[in-house]
Amino acid sequence: MSGFMLTISNPKAILFYVALFPAFVELKDTNLIDMLKIMLCSTIAFGTVNLGFSYFASVAGSKLNNSSHVITINKIASLVMLSVGISIALKT
């Protein structure tokens, strides 16, 4: 139930189904079979993306348990922030 509520409250999904979806599908001409096909395609498309996000978050979480990885990530993040700061300072 919590997964369902999280998906239903996703602003990107709400925007897609309310604003963009009717622009691509003529809702008055669809029947039950068409709607089931659309729901299946949507579930497969969004489900695979969410499964991919879950997998990469799991891998990242296991990598962050190692302190040497955390130090490396912090160094890389600080270099990125420093370079962005320098580039902003040079452009003004």
PyMOL Python script that loads the backbone (N, CA, C, O; Angstrom):
from pymol import cmd

cmd.read_pdbstr("""\
ATOM      1  N   MET A   1       0.819  -1.191   0.000  1.00  0.00           N
ATOM      2  CA  MET A   1       0.000   0.000   0.000  1.00  0.00           C
ATOM      3  C   MET A   1       0.869   1.263   0.000  1.00  0.00           C
ATOM      4  O   MET A   1       0.532   2.251  -0.652  1.00  0.00           O
ATOM      5  N   SER A   2       1.993   1.225   0.738  1.00  0.00           N
ATOM      6  CA  SER A   2       2.857   2.409   0.767  1.00  0.00           C
ATOM      7  C   SER A   2       3.483   2.667  -0.598  1.00  0.00           C
ATOM      8  O   SER A   2       3.631   3.820  -1.004  1.00  0.00           O
ATOM      9  N   GLY A   3       3.851   1.601  -1.309  1.00  0.00           N
ATOM     10  CA  GLY A   3       4.375   1.774  -2.666  1.00  0.00           C
ATOM     11  C   GLY A   3       3.356   2.370  -3.605  1.00  0.00           C
ATOM     12  O   GLY A   3       3.687   3.215  -4.437  1.00  0.00           O
ATOM     13  N   PHE A   4       2.117   1.933  -3.476  1.00  0.00           N
ATOM     14  CA  PHE A   4       1.032   2.478  -4.291  1.00  0.00           C
ATOM     15  C   PHE A   4       0.834   3.965  -3.999  1.00  0.00           C
ATOM     16  O   PHE A   4       0.702   4.776  -4.916  1.00  0.00           O
ATOM     17  N   MET A   5       0.816   4.311  -2.713  1.00  0.00           N
ATOM     18  CA  MET A   5       0.615   5.712  -2.335  1.00  0.00           C
ATOM     19  C   MET A   5       1.790   6.579  -2.802  1.00  0.00           C
ATOM     20  O   MET A   5       1.594   7.724  -3.209  1.00  0.00           O
ATOM     21  N   LEU A   6       2.998   6.038  -2.741  1.00  0.00           N
ATOM     22  CA  LEU A   6       4.164   6.782  -3.208  1.00  0.00           C
ATOM     23  C   LEU A   6       4.090   7.026  -4.710  1.00  0.00           C
ATOM     24  O   LEU A   6       4.410   8.117  -5.181  1.00  0.00           O
ATOM     25  N   THR A   7       3.672   6.020  -5.456  1.00  0.00           N
ATOM     26  CA  THR A   7       3.563   6.165  -6.910  1.00  0.00           C
ATOM     27  C   THR A   7       2.445   7.133  -7.277  1.00  0.00           C
ATOM     28  O   THR A   7       2.616   7.968  -8.165  1.00  0.00           O
ATOM     29  N   ILE A   8       1.318   7.032  -6.611  1.00  0.00           N
ATOM     30  CA  ILE A   8       0.181   7.909  -6.902  1.00  0.00           C
ATOM     31  C   ILE A   8       0.519   9.368  -6.607  1.00  0.00           C
ATOM     32  O   ILE A   8       0.027  10.267  -7.289  1.00  0.00           O
ATOM     33  N   SER A   9       1.351   9.610  -5.602  1.00  0.00           N
ATOM     34  CA  SER A   9       1.690  10.991  -5.238  1.00  0.00           C
ATOM     35  C   SER A   9       2.912  11.519  -5.982  1.00  0.00           C
ATOM     36  O   SER A   9       3.372  12.624  -5.695  1.00  0.00           O
ATOM     37  N   ASN A  10       3.443  10.755  -6.926  1.00  0.00           N
ATOM     38  CA  ASN A  10       4.601  11.178  -7.705  1.00  0.00           C
ATOM     39  C   ASN A  10       4.180  12.303  -8.656  1.00  0.00           C
ATOM     40  O   ASN A  10       3.329  12.086  -9.519  1.00  0.00           O
ATOM     41  N   PRO A  11       4.761  13.505  -8.515  1.00  0.00           N
ATOM     42  CA  PRO A  11       4.323  14.622  -9.360  1.00  0.00           C
ATOM     43  C   PRO A  11       4.587  14.405 -10.848  1.00  0.00           C
ATOM     44  O   PRO A  11       3.828  14.894 -11.684  1.00  0.00           O
ATOM     45  N   LYS A  12       5.644  13.683 -11.187  1.00  0.00           N
ATOM     46  CA  LYS A  12       5.914  13.426 -12.609  1.00  0.00           C
ATOM     47  C   LYS A  12       4.837  12.532 -13.204  1.00  0.00           C
ATOM     48  O   LYS A  12       4.393  12.761 -14.329  1.00  0.00           O
ATOM     49  N   ALA A  13       4.415  11.523 -12.465  1.00  0.00           N
ATOM     50  CA  ALA A  13       3.357  10.635 -12.961  1.00  0.00           C
ATOM     51  C   ALA A  13       2.038  11.383 -13.068  1.00  0.00           C
ATOM     52  O   ALA A  13       1.295  11.204 -14.033  1.00  0.00           O
ATOM     53  N   ILE A  14       1.749  12.212 -12.087  1.00  0.00           N
ATOM     54  CA  ILE A  14       0.511  13.003 -12.131  1.00  0.00           C
ATOM     55  C   ILE A  14       0.516  13.918 -13.344  1.00  0.00           C
ATOM     56  O   ILE A  14      -0.482  14.004 -14.059  1.00  0.00           O
ATOM     57  N   LEU A  15       1.634  14.606 -13.585  1.00  0.00           N
ATOM     58  CA  LEU A  15       1.748  15.496 -14.743  1.00  0.00           C
ATOM     59  C   LEU A  15       1.568  14.726 -16.039  1.00  0.00           C
ATOM     60  O   LEU A  15       0.871  15.189 -16.943  1.00  0.00           O
ATOM     61  N   PHE A  16       2.188  13.555 -16.142  1.00  0.00           N
ATOM     62  CA  PHE A  16       2.075  12.763 -17.361  1.00  0.00           C
ATOM     63  C   PHE A  16       0.638  12.334 -17.615  1.00  0.00           C
ATOM     64  O   PHE A  16       0.115  12.515 -18.714  1.00  0.00           O
ATOM     65  N   TYR A  17       0.000  11.765 -16.596  1.00  0.00           N
ATOM     66  CA  TYR A  17      -1.339  11.221 -16.810  1.00  0.00           C
ATOM     67  C   TYR A  17      -2.400  12.301 -16.959  1.00  0.00           C
ATOM     68  O   TYR A  17      -3.392  12.091 -17.658  1.00  0.00           O
ATOM     69  N   VAL A  18      -2.216  13.437 -16.328  1.00  0.00           N
ATOM     70  CA  VAL A  18      -3.233  14.488 -16.405  1.00  0.00           C
ATOM     71  C   VAL A  18      -3.033  15.392 -17.617  1.00  0.00           C
ATOM     72  O   VAL A  18      -4.001  15.756 -18.285  1.00  0.00           O
ATOM     73  N   ALA A  19      -1.782  15.757 -17.906  1.00  0.00           N
ATOM     74  CA  ALA A  19      -1.536  16.751 -18.947  1.00  0.00           C
ATOM     75  C   ALA A  19      -1.095  16.140 -20.276  1.00  0.00           C
ATOM     76  O   ALA A  19      -1.631  16.492 -21.327  1.00  0.00           O
ATOM     77  N   LEU A  20      -0.141  15.245 -20.236  1.00  0.00           N
ATOM     78  CA  LEU A  20       0.434  14.760 -21.491  1.00  0.00           C
ATOM     79  C   LEU A  20      -0.275  13.549 -22.072  1.00  0.00           C
ATOM     80  O   LEU A  20      -0.414  13.445 -23.291  1.00  0.00           O
ATOM     81  N   PHE A  21      -0.720  12.646 -21.237  1.00  0.00           N
ATOM     82  CA  PHE A  21      -1.325  11.410 -21.713  1.00  0.00           C
ATOM     83  C   PHE A  21      -2.519  11.644 -22.628  1.00  0.00           C
ATOM     84  O   PHE A  21      -2.591  11.014 -23.683  1.00  0.00           O
ATOM     85  N   PRO A  22      -3.465  12.521 -22.276  1.00  0.00           N
ATOM     86  CA  PRO A  22      -4.598  12.748 -23.189  1.00  0.00           C
ATOM     87  C   PRO A  22      -4.200  13.370 -24.529  1.00  0.00           C
ATOM     88  O   PRO A  22      -4.960  13.286 -25.494  1.00  0.00           O
ATOM     89  N   ALA A  23      -3.044  13.982 -24.600  1.00  0.00           N
ATOM     90  CA  ALA A  23      -2.605  14.551 -25.872  1.00  0.00           C
ATOM     91  C   ALA A  23      -2.193  13.469 -26.864  1.00  0.00           C
ATOM     92  O   ALA A  23      -2.223  13.690 -28.074  1.00  0.00           O
ATOM     93  N   PHE A  24      -1.810  12.301 -26.354  1.00  0.00           N
ATOM     94  CA  PHE A  24      -1.353  11.220 -27.223  1.00  0.00           C
ATOM     95  C   PHE A  24      -2.402  10.146 -27.454  1.00  0.00           C
ATOM     96  O   PHE A  24      -2.331   9.415 -28.441  1.00  0.00           O
ATOM     97  N   VAL A  25      -3.369  10.041 -26.560  1.00  0.00           N
ATOM     98  CA  VAL A  25      -4.384   8.994 -26.657  1.00  0.00           C
ATOM     99  C   VAL A  25      -5.759   9.649 -26.628  1.00  0.00           C
ATOM    100  O   VAL A  25      -6.067  10.431 -25.729  1.00  0.00           O
ATOM    101  N   GLU A  26      -6.563   9.329 -27.601  1.00  0.00           N
ATOM    102  CA  GLU A  26      -7.945   9.835 -27.639  1.00  0.00           C
ATOM    103  C   GLU A  26      -8.780   8.970 -26.697  1.00  0.00           C
ATOM    104  O   GLU A  26      -9.135   7.837 -27.022  1.00  0.00           O
ATOM    105  N   LEU A  27      -9.083   9.523 -25.533  1.00  0.00           N
ATOM    106  CA  LEU A  27      -9.717   8.735 -24.485  1.00  0.00           C
ATOM    107  C   LEU A  27     -11.147   8.321 -24.821  1.00  0.00           C
ATOM    108  O   LEU A  27     -11.606   7.278 -24.356  1.00  0.00           O
ATOM    109  N   LYS A  28     -11.852   9.105 -25.609  1.00  0.00           N
ATOM    110  CA  LYS A  28     -13.244   8.748 -25.906  1.00  0.00           C
ATOM    111  C   LYS A  28     -13.335   7.574 -26.876  1.00  0.00           C
ATOM    112  O   LYS A  28     -14.379   6.927 -26.961  1.00  0.00           O
ATOM    113  N   ASP A  29     -12.255   7.288 -27.611  1.00  0.00           N
ATOM    114  CA  ASP A  29     -12.267   6.176 -28.564  1.00  0.00           C
ATOM    115  C   ASP A  29     -11.633   4.902 -28.020  1.00  0.00           C
ATOM    116  O   ASP A  29     -11.529   3.914 -28.747  1.00  0.00           O
ATOM    117  N   THR A  30     -11.205   4.902 -26.755  1.00  0.00           N
ATOM    118  CA  THR A  30     -10.560   3.717 -26.197  1.00  0.00           C
ATOM    119  C   THR A  30     -11.591   2.818 -25.516  1.00  0.00           C
ATOM    120  O   THR A  30     -12.580   3.290 -24.954  1.00  0.00           O
ATOM    121  N   ASN A  31     -11.336   1.522 -25.580  1.00  0.00           N
ATOM    122  CA  ASN A  31     -12.194   0.561 -24.891  1.00  0.00           C
ATOM    123  C   ASN A  31     -11.403  -0.081 -23.751  1.00  0.00           C
ATOM    124  O   ASN A  31     -10.271   0.317 -23.479  1.00  0.00           O
ATOM    125  N   LEU A  32     -11.986  -1.056 -23.096  1.00  0.00           N
ATOM    126  CA  LEU A  32     -11.369  -1.678 -21.934  1.00  0.00           C
ATOM    127  C   LEU A  32     -10.046  -2.355 -22.302  1.00  0.00           C
ATOM    128  O   LEU A  32      -9.064  -2.242 -21.568  1.00  0.00           O
ATOM    129  N   ILE A  33     -10.024  -3.045 -23.418  1.00  0.00           N
ATOM    130  CA  ILE A  33      -8.793  -3.730 -23.842  1.00  0.00           C
ATOM    131  C   ILE A  33      -7.678  -2.720 -24.096  1.00  0.00           C
ATOM    132  O   ILE A  33      -6.536  -2.945 -23.696  1.00  0.00           O
ATOM    133  N   ASP A  34      -8.001  -1.612 -24.757  1.00  0.00           N
ATOM    134  CA  ASP A  34      -7.003  -0.569 -25.006  1.00  0.00           C
ATOM    135  C   ASP A  34      -6.461   0.000 -23.697  1.00  0.00           C
ATOM    136  O   ASP A  34      -5.256   0.214 -23.558  1.00  0.00           O
ATOM    137  N   MET A  35      -7.350   0.241 -22.744  1.00  0.00           N
ATOM    138  CA  MET A  35      -6.913   0.781 -21.453  1.00  0.00           C
ATOM    139  C   MET A  35      -6.031  -0.215 -20.703  1.00  0.00           C
ATOM    140  O   MET A  35      -5.058   0.183 -20.063  1.00  0.00           O
ATOM    141  N   LEU A  36      -6.360  -1.498 -20.774  1.00  0.00           N
ATOM    142  CA  LEU A  36      -5.526  -2.516 -20.135  1.00  0.00           C
ATOM    143  C   LEU A  36      -4.147  -2.577 -20.776  1.00  0.00           C
ATOM    144  O   LEU A  36      -3.143  -2.741 -20.083  1.00  0.00           O
ATOM    145  N   LYS A  37      -4.095  -2.445 -22.105  1.00  0.00           N
ATOM    146  CA  LYS A  37      -2.803  -2.426 -22.800  1.00  0.00           C
ATOM    147  C   LYS A  37      -1.979  -1.203 -22.390  1.00  0.00           C
ATOM    148  O   LYS A  37      -0.773  -1.305 -22.167  1.00  0.00           O
ATOM    149  N   ILE A  38      -2.633  -0.062 -22.295  1.00  0.00           N
ATOM    150  CA  ILE A  38      -1.950   1.170 -21.882  1.00  0.00           C
ATOM    151  C   ILE A  38      -1.420   1.036 -20.458  1.00  0.00           C
ATOM    152  O   ILE A  38      -0.293   1.435 -20.168  1.00  0.00           O
ATOM    153  N   MET A  39      -2.243   0.470 -19.572  1.00  0.00           N
ATOM    154  CA  MET A  39      -1.804   0.288 -18.189  1.00  0.00           C
ATOM    155  C   MET A  39      -0.632  -0.694 -18.105  1.00  0.00           C
ATOM    156  O   MET A  39       0.292  -0.492 -17.317  1.00  0.00           O
ATOM    157  N   LEU A  40      -0.671  -1.747 -18.909  1.00  0.00           N
ATOM    158  CA  LEU A  40       0.434  -2.711 -18.919  1.00  0.00           C
ATOM    159  C   LEU A  40       1.722  -2.062 -19.414  1.00  0.00           C
ATOM    160  O   LEU A  40       2.781  -2.245 -18.814  1.00  0.00           O
ATOM    161  N   CYS A  41       1.632  -1.305 -20.506  1.00  0.00           N
ATOM    162  CA  CYS A  41       2.817  -0.615 -21.033  1.00  0.00           C
ATOM    163  C   CYS A  41       3.368   0.396 -20.027  1.00  0.00           C
ATOM    164  O   CYS A  41       4.582   0.502 -19.854  1.00  0.00           O
ATOM    165  N   SER A  42       2.490   1.126 -19.374  1.00  0.00           N
ATOM    166  CA  SER A  42       2.926   2.102 -18.375  1.00  0.00           C
ATOM    167  C   SER A  42       3.594   1.412 -17.193  1.00  0.00           C
ATOM    168  O   SER A  42       4.620   1.870 -16.690  1.00  0.00           O
ATOM    169  N   THR A  43       3.002   0.313 -16.760  1.00  0.00           N
ATOM    170  CA  THR A  43       3.578  -0.427 -15.636  1.00  0.00           C
ATOM    171  C   THR A  43       4.955  -0.965 -15.983  1.00  0.00           C
ATOM    172  O   THR A  43       5.875  -0.888 -15.169  1.00  0.00           O
ATOM    173  N   ILE A  44       5.104  -1.507 -17.180  1.00  0.00           N
ATOM    174  CA  ILE A  44       6.403  -2.032 -17.592  1.00  0.00           C
ATOM    175  C   ILE A  44       7.420  -0.899 -17.721  1.00  0.00           C
ATOM    176  O   ILE A  44       8.550  -1.028 -17.251  1.00  0.00           O
ATOM    177  N   ALA A  45       7.035   0.190 -18.343  1.00  0.00           N
ATOM    178  CA  ALA A  45       7.969   1.303 -18.550  1.00  0.00           C
ATOM    179  C   ALA A  45       8.401   1.930 -17.234  1.00  0.00           C
ATOM    180  O   ALA A  45       9.597   2.052 -16.965  1.00  0.00           O
ATOM    181  N   PHE A  46       7.437   2.328 -16.415  1.00  0.00           N
ATOM    182  CA  PHE A  46       7.784   2.996 -15.152  1.00  0.00           C
ATOM    183  C   PHE A  46       8.355   2.008 -14.149  1.00  0.00           C
ATOM    184  O   PHE A  46       9.215   2.366 -13.344  1.00  0.00           O
ATOM    185  N   GLY A  47       7.885   0.772 -14.190  1.00  0.00           N
ATOM    186  CA  GLY A  47       8.387  -0.243 -13.258  1.00  0.00           C
ATOM    187  C   GLY A  47       9.840  -0.569 -13.490  1.00  0.00           C
ATOM    188  O   GLY A  47      10.600  -0.705 -12.532  1.00  0.00           O
ATOM    189  N   THR A  48      10.251  -0.699 -14.755  1.00  0.00           N
ATOM    190  CA  THR A  48      11.653  -1.005 -15.029  1.00  0.00           C
ATOM    191  C   THR A  48      12.557   0.150 -14.625  1.00  0.00           C
ATOM    192  O   THR A  48      13.656  -0.071 -14.118  1.00  0.00           O
ATOM    193  N   VAL A  49      12.109   1.368 -14.842  1.00  0.00           N
ATOM    194  CA  VAL A  49      12.907   2.528 -14.423  1.00  0.00           C
ATOM    195  C   VAL A  49      13.049   2.545 -12.909  1.00  0.00           C
ATOM    196  O   VAL A  49      14.145   2.759 -12.390  1.00  0.00           O
ATOM    197  N   ASN A  50      11.945   2.320 -12.194  1.00  0.00           N
ATOM    198  CA  ASN A  50      12.005   2.317 -10.734  1.00  0.00           C
ATOM    199  C   ASN A  50      12.830   1.154 -10.199  1.00  0.00           C
ATOM    200  O   ASN A  50      13.529   1.303  -9.197  1.00  0.00           O
ATOM    201  N   LEU A  51      12.757  -0.007 -10.855  1.00  0.00           N
ATOM    202  CA  LEU A  51      13.605  -1.125 -10.447  1.00  0.00           C
ATOM    203  C   LEU A  51      15.077  -0.801 -10.670  1.00  0.00           C
ATOM    204  O   LEU A  51      15.926  -1.168  -9.858  1.00  0.00           O
ATOM    205  N   GLY A  52      15.381  -0.114 -11.769  1.00  0.00           N
ATOM    206  CA  GLY A  52      16.760   0.297 -12.018  1.00  0.00           C
ATOM    207  C   GLY A  52      17.259   1.267 -10.957  1.00  0.00           C
ATOM    208  O   GLY A  52      18.384   1.144 -10.473  1.00  0.00           O
ATOM    209  N   PHE A  53      16.413   2.236 -10.596  1.00  0.00           N
ATOM    210  CA  PHE A  53      16.782   3.170  -9.527  1.00  0.00           C
ATOM    211  C   PHE A  53      17.016   2.421  -8.219  1.00  0.00           C
ATOM    212  O   PHE A  53      17.962   2.724  -7.491  1.00  0.00           O
ATOM    213  N   SER A  54      16.169   1.453  -7.921  1.00  0.00           N
ATOM    214  CA  SER A  54      16.310   0.683  -6.686  1.00  0.00           C
ATOM    215  C   SER A  54      17.610  -0.113  -6.686  1.00  0.00           C
ATOM    216  O   SER A  54      18.306  -0.182  -5.673  1.00  0.00           O
ATOM    217  N   TYR A  55      17.928  -0.710  -7.822  1.00  0.00           N
ATOM    218  CA  TYR A  55      19.165  -1.493  -7.916  1.00  0.00           C
ATOM    219  C   TYR A  55      20.389  -0.598  -7.708  1.00  0.00           C
ATOM    220  O   TYR A  55      21.283  -0.939  -6.933  1.00  0.00           O
ATOM    221  N   PHE A  56      20.431   0.544  -8.398  1.00  0.00           N
ATOM    222  CA  PHE A  56      21.586   1.429  -8.269  1.00  0.00           C
ATOM    223  C   PHE A  56      21.682   2.031  -6.872  1.00  0.00           C
ATOM    224  O   PHE A  56      22.786   2.268  -6.380  1.00  0.00           O
ATOM    225  N   ALA A  57      20.555   2.281  -6.230  1.00  0.00           N
ATOM    226  CA  ALA A  57      20.587   2.766  -4.851  1.00  0.00           C
ATOM    227  C   ALA A  57      21.123   1.691  -3.919  1.00  0.00           C
ATOM    228  O   ALA A  57      21.855   1.998  -2.977  1.00  0.00           O
ATOM    229  N   SER A  58      20.770   0.440  -4.168  1.00  0.00           N
ATOM    230  CA  SER A  58      21.279  -0.659  -3.355  1.00  0.00           C
ATOM    231  C   SER A  58      22.789  -0.814  -3.524  1.00  0.00           C
ATOM    232  O   SER A  58      23.513  -1.010  -2.548  1.00  0.00           O
ATOM    233  N   VAL A  59      23.252  -0.725  -4.757  1.00  0.00           N
ATOM    234  CA  VAL A  59      24.696  -0.819  -5.018  1.00  0.00           C
ATOM    235  C   VAL A  59      25.424   0.350  -4.367  1.00  0.00           C
ATOM    236  O   VAL A  59      26.473   0.166  -3.750  1.00  0.00           O
ATOM    237  N   ALA A  60      24.872   1.548  -4.502  1.00  0.00           N
ATOM    238  CA  ALA A  60      25.501   2.727  -3.893  1.00  0.00           C
ATOM    239  C   ALA A  60      25.517   2.604  -2.375  1.00  0.00           C
ATOM    240  O   ALA A  60      26.500   2.981  -1.736  1.00  0.00           O
ATOM    241  N   GLY A  61      24.453   2.087  -1.794  1.00  0.00           N
ATOM    242  CA  GLY A  61      24.405   1.907  -0.346  1.00  0.00           C
ATOM    243  C   GLY A  61      25.446   0.935   0.145  1.00  0.00           C
ATOM    244  O   GLY A  61      26.049   1.152   1.195  1.00  0.00           O
ATOM    245  N   SER A  62      25.671  -0.143  -0.599  1.00  0.00           N
ATOM    246  CA  SER A  62      26.697  -1.102  -0.181  1.00  0.00           C
ATOM    247  C   SER A  62      28.097  -0.521  -0.347  1.00  0.00           C
ATOM    248  O   SER A  62      28.993  -0.832   0.438  1.00  0.00           O
ATOM    249  N   LYS A  63      28.291   0.316  -1.355  1.00  0.00           N
ATOM    250  CA  LYS A  63      29.601   0.952  -1.543  1.00  0.00           C
ATOM    251  C   LYS A  63      29.882   1.985  -0.456  1.00  0.00           C
ATOM    252  O   LYS A  63      31.031   2.171  -0.053  1.00  0.00           O
ATOM    253  N   LEU A  64      28.835   2.655   0.016  1.00  0.00           N
ATOM    254  CA  LEU A  64      29.025   3.697   1.029  1.00  0.00           C
ATOM    255  C   LEU A  64      29.313   3.127   2.412  1.00  0.00           C
ATOM    256  O   LEU A  64      29.708   3.868   3.312  1.00  0.00           O
ATOM    257  N   ASN A  65      29.123   1.823   2.595  1.00  0.00           N
ATOM    258  CA  ASN A  65      29.456   1.214   3.877  1.00  0.00           C
ATOM    259  C   ASN A  65      30.963   1.107   4.072  1.00  0.00           C
ATOM    260  O   ASN A  65      31.433   0.960   5.201  1.00  0.00           O
ATOM    261  N   ASN A  66      31.716   1.178   2.992  1.00  0.00           N
ATOM    262  CA  ASN A  66      33.170   1.099   3.063  1.00  0.00           C
ATOM    263  C   ASN A  66      33.718   2.515   3.234  1.00  0.00           C
ATOM    264  O   ASN A  66      33.425   3.392   2.422  1.00  0.00           O
ATOM    265  N   SER A  67      34.500   2.742   4.269  1.00  0.00           N
ATOM    266  CA  SER A  67      34.964   4.098   4.575  1.00  0.00           C
ATOM    267  C   SER A  67      35.901   4.652   3.503  1.00  0.00           C
ATOM    268  O   SER A  67      35.937   5.864   3.290  1.00  0.00           O
ATOM    269  N   SER A  68      36.656   3.793   2.830  1.00  0.00           N
ATOM    270  CA  SER A  68      37.549   4.297   1.780  1.00  0.00           C
ATOM    271  C   SER A  68      36.749   4.843   0.600  1.00  0.00           C
ATOM    272  O   SER A  68      37.166   5.809  -0.038  1.00  0.00           O
ATOM    273  N   HIS A  69      35.602   4.229   0.307  1.00  0.00           N
ATOM    274  CA  HIS A  69      34.748   4.736  -0.764  1.00  0.00           C
ATOM    275  C   HIS A  69      34.147   6.089  -0.388  1.00  0.00           C
ATOM    276  O   HIS A  69      34.023   6.973  -1.236  1.00  0.00           O
ATOM    277  N   VAL A  70      33.776   6.251   0.876  1.00  0.00           N
ATOM    278  CA  VAL A  70      33.210   7.517   1.334  1.00  0.00           C
ATOM    279  C   VAL A  70      34.239   8.633   1.202  1.00  0.00           C
ATOM    280  O   VAL A  70      33.900   9.739   0.782  1.00  0.00           O
ATOM    281  N   ILE A  71      35.475   8.358   1.551  1.00  0.00           N
ATOM    282  CA  ILE A  71      36.544   9.359   1.432  1.00  0.00           C
ATOM    283  C   ILE A  71      36.748   9.732  -0.031  1.00  0.00           C
ATOM    284  O   ILE A  71      36.894  10.911  -0.351  1.00  0.00           O
ATOM    285  N   THR A  72      36.761   8.746  -0.919  1.00  0.00           N
ATOM    286  CA  THR A  72      36.932   9.009  -2.351  1.00  0.00           C
ATOM    287  C   THR A  72      35.768   9.837  -2.888  1.00  0.00           C
ATOM    288  O   THR A  72      35.981  10.788  -3.640  1.00  0.00           O
ATOM    289  N   ILE A  73      34.547   9.487  -2.511  1.00  0.00           N
ATOM    290  CA  ILE A  73      33.364  10.228  -2.976  1.00  0.00           C
ATOM    291  C   ILE A  73      33.412  11.663  -2.471  1.00  0.00           C
ATOM    292  O   ILE A  73      33.089  12.590  -3.213  1.00  0.00           O
ATOM    293  N   ASN A  74      33.813  11.857  -1.209  1.00  0.00           N
ATOM    294  CA  ASN A  74      33.913  13.211  -0.665  1.00  0.00           C
ATOM    295  C   ASN A  74      34.968  14.037  -1.400  1.00  0.00           C
ATOM    296  O   ASN A  74      34.762  15.226  -1.639  1.00  0.00           O
ATOM    297  N   LYS A  75      36.085  13.425  -1.757  1.00  0.00           N
ATOM    298  CA  LYS A  75      37.122  14.144  -2.498  1.00  0.00           C
ATOM    299  C   LYS A  75      36.637  14.534  -3.893  1.00  0.00           C
ATOM    300  O   LYS A  75      36.877  15.652  -4.350  1.00  0.00           O
ATOM    301  N   ILE A  76      35.960  13.614  -4.559  1.00  0.00           N
ATOM    302  CA  ILE A  76      35.438  13.906  -5.896  1.00  0.00           C
ATOM    303  C   ILE A  76      34.385  15.014  -5.820  1.00  0.00           C
ATOM    304  O   ILE A  76      34.389  15.932  -6.640  1.00  0.00           O
ATOM    305  N   ALA A  77      33.485  14.931  -4.837  1.00  0.00           N
ATOM    306  CA  ALA A  77      32.447  15.944  -4.691  1.00  0.00           C
ATOM    307  C   ALA A  77      33.050  17.308  -4.390  1.00  0.00           C
ATOM    308  O   ALA A  77      32.577  18.323  -4.903  1.00  0.00           O
ATOM    309  N   SER A  78      34.086  17.340  -3.566  1.00  0.00           N
ATOM    310  CA  SER A  78      34.716  18.633  -3.262  1.00  0.00           C
ATOM    311  C   SER A  78      35.422  19.205  -4.481  1.00  0.00           C
ATOM    312  O   SER A  78      35.414  20.420  -4.680  1.00  0.00           O
ATOM    313  N   LEU A  79      36.032  18.361  -5.300  1.00  0.00           N
ATOM    314  CA  LEU A  79      36.665  18.847  -6.535  1.00  0.00           C
ATOM    315  C   LEU A  79      35.619  19.397  -7.507  1.00  0.00           C
ATOM    316  O   LEU A  79      35.851  20.417  -8.155  1.00  0.00           O
ATOM    317  N   VAL A  80      34.484  18.731  -7.607  1.00  0.00           N
ATOM    318  CA  VAL A  80      33.418  19.208  -8.496  1.00  0.00           C
ATOM    319  C   VAL A  80      32.906  20.556  -8.008  1.00  0.00           C
ATOM    320  O   VAL A  80      32.742  21.485  -8.798  1.00  0.00           O
ATOM    321  N   MET A  81      32.654  20.663  -6.707  1.00  0.00           N
ATOM    322  CA  MET A  81      32.151  21.925  -6.160  1.00  0.00           C
ATOM    323  C   MET A  81      33.178  23.039  -6.323  1.00  0.00           C
ATOM    324  O   MET A  81      32.812  24.174  -6.629  1.00  0.00           O
ATOM    325  N   LEU A  82      34.449  22.734  -6.126  1.00  0.00           N
ATOM    326  CA  LEU A  82      35.504  23.735  -6.297  1.00  0.00           C
ATOM    327  C   LEU A  82      35.592  24.199  -7.741  1.00  0.00           C
ATOM    328  O   LEU A  82      35.720  25.394  -8.006  1.00  0.00           O
ATOM    329  N   SER A  83      35.525  23.253  -8.679  1.00  0.00           N
ATOM    330  CA  SER A  83      35.619  23.635 -10.089  1.00  0.00           C
ATOM    331  C   SER A  83      34.404  24.450 -10.537  1.00  0.00           C
ATOM    332  O   SER A  83      34.547  25.380 -11.332  1.00  0.00           O
ATOM    333  N   VAL A  84      33.224  24.117 -10.043  1.00  0.00           N
ATOM    334  CA  VAL A  84      32.030  24.894 -10.375  1.00  0.00           C
ATOM    335  C   VAL A  84      32.150  26.307  -9.800  1.00  0.00           C
ATOM    336  O   VAL A  84      31.814  27.285 -10.469  1.00  0.00           O
ATOM    337  N   GLY A  85      32.629  26.408  -8.565  1.00  0.00           N
ATOM    338  CA  GLY A  85      32.814  27.723  -7.952  1.00  0.00           C
ATOM    339  C   GLY A  85      33.811  28.573  -8.708  1.00  0.00           C
ATOM    340  O   GLY A  85      33.600  29.770  -8.902  1.00  0.00           O
ATOM    341  N   ILE A  86      34.897  27.954  -9.135  1.00  0.00           N
ATOM    342  CA  ILE A  86      35.913  28.690  -9.888  1.00  0.00           C
ATOM    343  C   ILE A  86      35.355  29.137 -11.248  1.00  0.00           C
ATOM    344  O   ILE A  86      35.588  30.267 -11.676  1.00  0.00           O
ATOM    345  N   SER A  87      34.622  28.250 -11.918  1.00  0.00           N
ATOM    346  CA  SER A  87      34.066  28.604 -13.227  1.00  0.00           C
ATOM    347  C   SER A  87      33.035  29.740 -13.088  1.00  0.00           C
ATOM    348  O   SER A  87      32.965  30.616 -13.951  1.00  0.00           O
ATOM    349  N   ILE A  88      32.254  29.731 -12.031  1.00  0.00           N
ATOM    350  CA  ILE A  88      31.292  30.823 -11.816  1.00  0.00           C
ATOM    351  C   ILE A  88      32.027  32.133 -11.531  1.00  0.00           C
ATOM    352  O   ILE A  88      31.642  33.191 -12.027  1.00  0.00           O
ATOM    353  N   ALA A  89      33.079  32.050 -10.735  1.00  0.00           N
ATOM    354  CA  ALA A  89      33.838  33.272 -10.398  1.00  0.00           C
ATOM    355  C   ALA A  89      34.527  33.853 -11.630  1.00  0.00           C
ATOM    356  O   ALA A  89      34.633  35.073 -11.757  1.00  0.00           O
ATOM    357  N   LEU A  90      34.990  33.009 -12.525  1.00  0.00           N
ATOM    358  CA  LEU A  90      35.684  33.488 -13.723  1.00  0.00           C
ATOM    359  C   LEU A  90      34.721  34.075 -14.749  1.00  0.00           C
ATOM    360  O   LEU A  90      35.117  34.930 -15.541  1.00  0.00           O
ATOM    361  N   LYS A  91      33.480  33.639 -14.751  1.00  0.00           N
ATOM    362  CA  LYS A  91      32.515  34.145 -15.732  1.00  0.00           C
ATOM    363  C   LYS A  91      31.933  35.499 -15.340  1.00  0.00           C
ATOM    364  O   LYS A  91      31.382  36.190 -16.196  1.00  0.00           O
ATOM    365  N   THR A  92      32.036  35.894 -14.092  1.00  0.00           N
ATOM    366  CA  THR A  92      31.440  37.171 -13.680  1.00  0.00           C
ATOM    367  C   THR A  92      32.447  38.285 -13.700  1.00  0.00           C
ATOM    368  O   THR A  92      32.111  39.425 -13.381  1.00  0.00           O
TER     369      THR A  92
END
""", "prot")
cmd.dss("prot")
cmd.show_as("cartoon", "prot")
cmd.util.cbc("prot")
cmd.orient("prot")
